[in-house]
Amino acid sequence: MALFGLATCSAAQEPTALCDLLRSGRLEQSARDAFEQKQYDAAARDFQGALDACPSRHSILLELSETEARRHQFQPAIQAAQKYVALESDKPAGKLALANAYFMAQSFPQALSVCDEILKVEPTEPSALKLKGNIEYLTGHLDVALATFVALLDRHPGDEDASYMLGRIYYQEGRIDHAIGQFQRVLKINPKSYKAYDNLGLCYQSQGDIDLAMRYFLTAIKLVDKDHPDYDWVYANVASLLLDKGDAEKAFAAASKAADRNPYSARNFYLGGKALCRLGKNDLCVNWLERSVALDPKYPEPLYLLGRVYAEMGQEEKSNAALEKFRALKATAPRERK
């Protein structure tokens, strides 16, 4: 890295700001190192320090936005991306960062609106198309999402993400053979795609081939164990399978690993609570289920189980309240959780 002294910024937007490029560069590298180690709090602090040291280095705002989103600080993530867009309105990277920040905050209408702005200028922009398709998928518009990803693959046949998302849509629609085909296609593109192995496990589990499903799950676990410490889905999927098999003790161990990796997932705590209930540990079960409800009040399954456990513990008022919320949520057709 070149060494720079203290200089005056030339950016029109910040005429009086001073720019210490040497300090800024060092802090940015420190932030990137922390980001690679999943140390997002430290990364956010150092990216902000790098920006403060040289406010004219607008690209740091993009890194700061992504980091804030990773640490679930969505409003700062959105604000950083908005500031970049205001300063660099002619560069699409800012709008992509803004759309992604909205997406991770689950502000889907805003994310979709920004994607549409990008696609009006560049209709084949792959990142915007993928984000648009993901929003359509998560908001239940599976047919629209399917068309988006098919169109993306027509233009970019080697796009791993598009094939993966097509597989997810086929799985949700119960078209398991089509889903398997897409996930196998992903593995041809990227033999280390742990998500493809994980989802192949789900596919074979749905077909009743539990042994083959578990082999795919275990392959995914080998790939994520050390190299992808924030991927929790496969552990939760194994916990669900083990619960179906009646092995509550191993199911709780898998759910615990999932919760350690992602303490923001309501599903992880629900599966852990369900396993604890089957083990007869009602007090701990209630703690896990209440945490699940706190993370996602619109998730009905933990409410139902809470109602049952409260009743067993003689807490009728809490039981009735939980079951009433459960019935209200089920009446509004809750989203699929697999």
N, C-alpha and C positions, 0 to 999 in steps of 0.2 A: 504494500500500500504506500502510495506517495505521501510525503509529509507536507502539511500545509500550515501556515501561520495564521494569525488572526487577520481576518479580512472583512471588509464591509460588504453586506449583501447588496446585490444589484436588482433584486426582484422588486418590481413596481409596487407590489402589494405590501412590502415590508421595507420601506426605504430607510428606516432608522435602526433596523435590527443588525446586530453584529453576528458574524459567522465564524466560529472556531471549527474549521473543517477537521483539524486533527482530533480534537475531542469528540466531535460528532461521529467521525469514522470509527473511532475506538469503541464508543458506546453502541453504535449500530452493530459492529461485529460481535460484541459481547451479547447483545440482544438476540442476534441470530443463533449464536451458540446455545443460549438458554432456550430458545424456541425449539431447536433441534432436540434438546433434552426434555421437552415437554414442560419446562419450567416457565409457565406462561406469565406468572406474576412478575418474575424477574425480567422476563423479556419485555413486558409492557413498560416497566419502569425504565429500562435502558433505551427502548425506542423513543419514549417521551423525552428522556434526557438528550438523546442524539438530535431530536427535533428542536429542543430548546437551545442547544448549542449552535445550531445552524438552521433557522426557520425557513430559509430559502430552499432547503433540500426536501421538496414536497413529496418525493417518492416514499419517504419514511412514513408518511401518513397511511399509505397502503399497507405497509407491514404492521403498523400500529393497529389499524382497523382489524386485520385478520387475527392478530394476537388477542385483542380485547374480546373478539367473538369467541375465540378458543377458551378464554377464561370466563365465559358466560357473562361478560359485561357488555351487553348488547347496545345500550344507548351510547356509550363512548365509542363503540365500533362504528355505529351509524354516523356519529358526529365526525369522526376522523375521515370517513369516506366522503361525507358531504363537503368537508373543508377542501379535500383534494379536488372534488368536482368543481367547486367554486373557483379554485386557483388554476386548474388545468382543464378547462371545459372542453377542449378539443381532443382530449385523450380518452379513449374508451376504457382504459384500465380503471379509472375512477368510478365509472358507472357500474362496471362489473363488481368492484369491491363493495359498492353501495348495495347492489342487488343481493350480493352474498350476505352482507351484514343483516339486511332485512330478512332474508331467508332463514338464517340461523336464529334470529329472534322470533321466528314463526310469524312474522308480519307479511303473510303471503301476498295480499293485494298490492302492497307497496313494492315488494320484490318483483312481482309480475309486471307492474307498471314500468319499472326501470328496465327490465328485460325487453319489453316491447319497444321502448325508446331506442335501445341498442340495435334491435333487429330491424327497425325502420331504416336505419342507416346502413347496416350490414346484415342482410337477411340470412346469411349462412354462417354467422359467427358461432363457432361450436360451443364455447363456454356459455353463452347466453341461451342457446338452444337447449343445452343440457339442464341449465337451471330452470328454464321455463318448463321443460318436461317433468322435472322433479316436483315443481310446484303443482302442476296439473295432477300428478300421481298422488301427492300427499293430500290434495283437496278432493280426491275421489273422482276426478274426471279421467278415468282410465282410458277410455277410447281416444280422447284428445291427446293424452300423454303418449299413448301407443303410436299415434300418427306422427307426433313430434319426433320420437326416437327412431321410427322407421325412416323418416325423411333425413334425419341426421346420419344414419348408417348408409343411406344411399349416396350421400356426399362424402362420408368418411367411413368406409367399410371396415377400417381397422381400429375404430374407436372403441376402446375397452369399456368405457363408462356407459355408452349407448347400448351395447350388447347386454351389459349387466342389468341396466334398468328395464330393458325389454324382458329379460328373464324374470325380474321381480313382478312386472305387470302380468306376465303369463301365469306366474305362480298364484298371484292374487285372484286371477280369473279361473283358477283350477285347470288350466291347460298345462299340466305338469310335463308332458313330453316335450312341448315347445319350450318350456322353461329350462328343462335339462339341456336341450340343444343350445340355448343361448349361453348358459353357464359353462358348458363345455367349449363353446366358441371363445369365451373369455379366457379360459385356461390355455387355449392355443396361442392367444395373443400374449398372455402373461401367465406362465406356469406357476407363479407364486402368488396368484390372486387368492388370498385367504377368504375374501368375501364370496368368491365363486364356490370354493370348497364348502363354506358354511351353508350357502343356499342350496347346494346340491344335497347336503345333509337334510335340509328341510324338505326338499322334493322327495327324496327316497323315504323319509319318515311318513310323508303324506300318502305314499303308496304302500306303506306297511312293511317296508324292508328296513327294520330297525338296525340290524347288524351293519348293513351298508351305510345307513345314515350316520351311525356312530363313527364309522371309519372316516367318513368325510369330515365330520365334526372334529375328530382328533387330529386329522391332517391340518385343519384350519388352526387349531390350538397350537400345534407345533410352530406354525408360521408366525403367530401373533404373540406367543409367550414372552419373548424378549424384544422383538423388533417393533411391535405395535402395542405398547402397553395401554393405550387408550381405547382399544377395540374390545368391547364387552359382549357383543351380540352372541357370539358363539358359546360363551359360557352360559348365558341365559337360555339359549336354545338347548344346550345339554341339560340344564336344570329342568326345563320343561319336559324333555324326553324321559329323564330319570323319574320325574313325578308320575308320568304316565305308566312307567314300568313298576312303580310302587317302591322305589328306593329313595325314601325321603332324606336319609342321612347324606348320601352322596349328592342328592339334588341341592340340599342346603349348602354344601361345600362349593358347588358350582355357582349357585346364586350369590354366595358371598364374594367369590372372585369377580363376578360381574359387577357387583355393587362397589367393590374396591376400585375397579377400573373406571366406573362411571357412577358416581354417587348422586347424579341428577336424574337417573332413570327410574321412573315409577314402576316399570315392569320388573326390574331387578329386585326391588324391595318386595313387590307382590309375590314373586316366585319364592324368595327367601322366607317370607311370612307364611306362605302356603306350606312349605316344607316343615317349618317349625310347628305349625298347627298339627300336621300329621304325626309329628314326633311327640305331641302332647305337651309342648312347651308354650302354653297359651299366653303367658305374660310377655315373653319375647316375641311371639307371633304378633300380638297386638302392636308392639313397638314398631315392628317392620311394616305392618299394614298401615298404621297411622302415618308413617313416613311416606309410604307410597301415595296415600291420599293427599298428603300435603304437597308432594311434588306435582301431582296431576289430579286436581279435584274432579276432572271430567272422565276419569278412568273408572268404570263401574265395578270391575271384578273385585278389587280389594274391599270396596264398600260392602259387597255381598258377603264376603268371607268375614269381614269385621262384624257384620250384623249377627252372623252365626256364633262367632266366638264370644261376643259380648253377651249373647243369650246364654251360652254355656256357663259364663262367669256370673250370671245373675244380674247383669246390668241391662235391664229391660229398656230403659229410656234411651240409652246409647244405641242399643240394638235396633229399636224402632226407627231412630233417626237415620242410622246408616242404611237400613233397608229401604226407607222412604227415598233417600237420595239415589240409591241404586236403581229403584224402579223408575224414577224420573229420568235418569240418564239412559236406561235401556230403551225407554220409549222414544228417544231421539236418535236411534240407530247409531250407536257408537262405532268408532273406527276399528278396523282390524289390527291386531297387535302382533302378528307373526311376521 
